[in-house]
Amino acid sequence: MELEAIFAGFGGQGVMLIGQLVAYGGMNAGLNVSWFPSYGPEMRGGTANCSVVVSDGIVGSPVVSQPHALVAMNRPSLEKFQDKVKPGGFIIYNSSLIDIKPSRTDVKLIAVPANDIASELGELRVANMVALGALLAATKVVTVDNIMTALKKVLPAHRHNLLPLNEQAVNKGIELVS
Protein backbone atom coordinates (compact mmCIF):
# COMPACT_ATOMS: atom_id res chain seq x y z
CA MET A 1 0.00 0.00 0.00
CA GLU A 2 1.28 3.42 -0.88
CA LEU A 3 -0.36 6.80 -1.20
CA GLU A 4 1.34 9.91 -2.49
CA ALA A 5 -0.75 13.05 -2.03
CA ILE A 6 -0.50 16.80 -2.41
CA PHE A 7 -2.52 19.11 -0.16
CA ALA A 8 -2.70 22.69 -1.48
CA GLY A 9 -4.42 25.99 -0.74
CA PHE A 10 -3.90 29.48 0.58
CA GLY A 11 -2.01 29.96 3.81
CA GLY A 12 -4.48 29.73 6.68
CA GLN A 13 -6.71 27.08 5.08
CA GLY A 14 -5.14 24.30 7.12
CA VAL A 15 -3.56 22.31 4.30
CA MET A 16 -0.33 21.82 6.24
CA LEU A 17 -2.30 20.51 9.20
CA ILE A 18 -4.26 17.92 7.24
CA GLY A 19 -1.09 16.80 5.50
CA GLN A 20 0.58 16.38 8.88
CA LEU A 21 -2.43 14.49 10.20
CA VAL A 22 -2.27 12.00 7.31
CA ALA A 23 1.45 11.53 7.94
CA TYR A 24 1.00 11.14 11.71
CA GLY A 25 -2.04 8.94 11.12
CA GLY A 26 0.13 6.71 8.94
CA MET A 27 2.73 6.53 11.69
CA ASN A 28 -0.03 5.59 14.15
CA ALA A 29 -0.96 2.76 11.79
CA GLY A 30 2.64 1.52 11.72
CA LEU A 31 3.37 2.77 8.21
CA ASN A 32 6.34 4.69 6.83
CA VAL A 33 5.66 8.32 6.01
CA SER A 34 7.10 11.60 4.80
CA TRP A 35 5.67 15.11 5.01
CA PHE A 36 7.27 17.83 2.92
CA PRO A 37 5.91 21.41 3.25
CA SER A 38 6.24 24.19 0.68
CA TYR A 39 5.27 27.82 1.20
CA GLY A 40 4.87 30.71 -1.22
CA PRO A 41 6.91 33.87 -0.73
CA GLU A 42 4.04 35.88 0.81
CA MET A 43 3.90 36.40 4.56
CA ARG A 44 0.16 35.71 4.87
CA GLY A 45 -2.53 34.54 2.47
CA GLY A 46 0.01 33.16 0.00
CA THR A 47 0.11 29.68 -1.41
CA ALA A 48 0.91 26.70 0.75
CA ASN A 49 1.15 23.03 -0.10
CA CYS A 50 2.65 19.87 1.23
CA SER A 51 3.50 16.48 -0.17
CA VAL A 52 2.74 13.38 1.87
CA VAL A 53 3.80 9.80 1.27
CA VAL A 54 2.29 6.97 3.32
CA SER A 55 3.61 3.50 2.55
CA ASP A 56 4.00 0.02 3.98
CA GLY A 57 7.37 -0.05 2.18
CA ILE A 58 10.36 2.23 2.28
CA VAL A 59 9.70 5.85 1.36
CA GLY A 60 12.43 6.63 -1.14
CA SER A 61 11.83 10.36 -1.43
CA PRO A 62 9.57 12.97 0.14
CA VAL A 63 9.20 14.66 -3.25
CA VAL A 64 5.88 13.85 -4.91
CA SER A 65 5.83 14.62 -8.61
CA GLN A 66 2.86 12.43 -9.64
CA PRO A 67 0.49 12.06 -6.69
CA HIS A 68 -2.29 9.51 -6.41
CA ALA A 69 -4.43 12.23 -4.83
CA LEU A 70 -4.73 16.00 -4.78
CA VAL A 71 -6.68 17.95 -2.18
CA ALA A 72 -7.14 21.47 -3.59
CA MET A 73 -8.70 24.05 -1.30
CA ASN A 74 -8.66 26.92 -3.83
CA ARG A 75 -8.66 27.49 -7.58
CA PRO A 76 -4.98 28.45 -8.00
CA SER A 77 -4.00 25.19 -6.29
CA LEU A 78 -6.31 23.15 -8.50
CA GLU A 79 -4.95 24.82 -11.62
CA LYS A 80 -1.34 24.34 -10.50
CA PHE A 81 -1.52 20.67 -9.51
CA GLN A 82 -4.40 18.94 -11.36
CA ASP A 83 -2.27 17.88 -14.32
CA LYS A 84 0.25 16.15 -12.04
CA VAL A 85 -2.22 13.59 -10.61
CA LYS A 86 -1.65 10.04 -11.86
CA PRO A 87 -4.34 8.65 -14.18
CA GLY A 88 -6.82 6.72 -12.07
CA GLY A 89 -6.10 8.96 -9.06
CA PHE A 90 -8.31 11.40 -7.17
CA ILE A 91 -8.82 15.14 -7.29
CA ILE A 92 -10.70 16.32 -4.23
CA TYR A 93 -11.54 19.99 -4.59
CA ASN A 94 -13.28 22.57 -2.44
CA SER A 95 -16.31 23.38 -4.58
CA SER A 96 -17.29 26.14 -2.13
CA LEU A 97 -14.38 28.23 -3.41
CA ILE A 98 -13.48 26.65 -6.75
CA ASP A 99 -15.90 27.78 -9.45
CA ILE A 100 -14.60 25.51 -12.21
CA LYS A 101 -14.64 21.77 -12.68
CA PRO A 102 -11.22 20.14 -13.06
CA SER A 103 -10.39 19.44 -16.70
CA ARG A 104 -9.20 15.86 -16.13
CA THR A 105 -11.29 12.94 -17.35
CA ASP A 106 -8.87 10.15 -16.38
CA VAL A 107 -9.16 10.68 -12.60
CA LYS A 108 -12.01 10.54 -10.11
CA LEU A 109 -13.25 14.06 -9.39
CA ILE A 110 -14.73 14.65 -5.94
CA ALA A 111 -16.38 18.03 -5.40
CA VAL A 112 -16.52 18.82 -1.69
CA PRO A 113 -18.36 21.97 -0.55
CA ALA A 114 -15.96 22.13 2.39
CA ASN A 115 -16.55 25.75 3.38
CA ASP A 116 -20.33 25.37 3.15
CA ILE A 117 -20.30 22.26 5.36
CA ALA A 118 -17.92 23.90 7.83
CA SER A 119 -20.22 26.92 7.98
CA GLU A 120 -23.19 24.61 8.70
CA LEU A 121 -21.15 23.11 11.56
CA GLY A 122 -20.65 26.63 12.91
CA GLU A 123 -16.89 26.89 12.37
CA LEU A 124 -15.39 27.80 9.01
CA ARG A 125 -11.93 26.73 10.19
CA VAL A 126 -12.87 23.02 9.92
CA ALA A 127 -13.27 23.15 6.12
CA ASN A 128 -9.90 21.44 5.82
CA MET A 129 -11.14 18.57 8.01
CA VAL A 130 -14.15 18.06 5.73
CA ALA A 131 -11.78 17.75 2.76
CA LEU A 132 -9.61 15.37 4.79
CA GLY A 133 -12.64 13.16 5.44
CA ALA A 134 -13.30 12.98 1.69
CA LEU A 135 -9.69 11.88 1.13
CA LEU A 136 -9.96 9.19 3.82
CA ALA A 137 -13.14 7.83 2.26
CA ALA A 138 -11.71 7.84 -1.26
CA THR A 139 -8.29 6.35 -0.51
CA LYS A 140 -8.72 4.41 2.77
CA VAL A 141 -5.13 5.50 3.54
CA VAL A 142 -5.71 5.61 7.32
CA THR A 143 -8.68 5.44 9.68
CA VAL A 144 -10.52 8.25 11.43
CA ASP A 145 -9.17 6.84 14.70
CA ASN A 146 -5.59 7.21 13.39
CA ILE A 147 -6.36 10.83 12.45
CA MET A 148 -8.02 11.67 15.76
CA THR A 149 -5.11 10.17 17.71
CA ALA A 150 -2.78 12.36 15.67
CA LEU A 151 -4.96 15.43 16.19
CA LYS A 152 -4.91 14.91 19.97
CA LYS A 153 -1.10 15.05 19.81
CA VAL A 154 -0.97 18.07 17.49
CA LEU A 155 -3.59 20.23 19.22
CA PRO A 156 -2.52 21.91 22.43
CA ALA A 157 -4.37 20.59 25.50
CA HIS A 158 -6.37 23.81 25.87
CA ARG A 159 -7.83 23.19 22.38
CA HIS A 160 -8.95 19.60 22.98
CA ASN A 161 -12.51 20.90 23.33
CA LEU A 162 -12.37 21.21 19.51
CA LEU A 163 -11.74 17.49 18.95
CA PRO A 164 -15.45 16.50 18.65
CA LEU A 165 -16.11 19.28 16.11
CA ASN A 166 -13.09 18.23 14.04
CA GLU A 167 -14.18 14.60 14.12
CA GLN A 168 -17.68 15.64 13.07
CA ALA A 169 -16.19 17.57 10.12
CA VAL A 170 -14.07 14.57 9.06
CA ASN A 171 -17.15 12.34 9.20
CA LYS A 172 -19.15 14.81 7.07
CA GLY A 173 -16.44 14.56 4.42
CA ILE A 174 -16.53 10.78 4.61
CA GLU A 175 -20.33 10.78 4.20
CA LEU A 176 -20.02 12.83 0.99
CA VAL A 177 -17.86 10.18 -0.66
CA SER A 178 -19.30 6.98 0.85
PyMOL commands that set and color helices and strands:
alter all, ss='L'
color gray80, all
select helices_A, chain A and resi 15-28+75-84+114-120+124-139+144-154+157-177
alter helices_A, ss='H'
color red, helices_A
select strands_A, chain A and resi 2-10+32-39+47-55+69-72+90-94+108-112
alter strands_A, ss='S'
color yellow, strands_A
deselect
rebuild
show_as cartoon
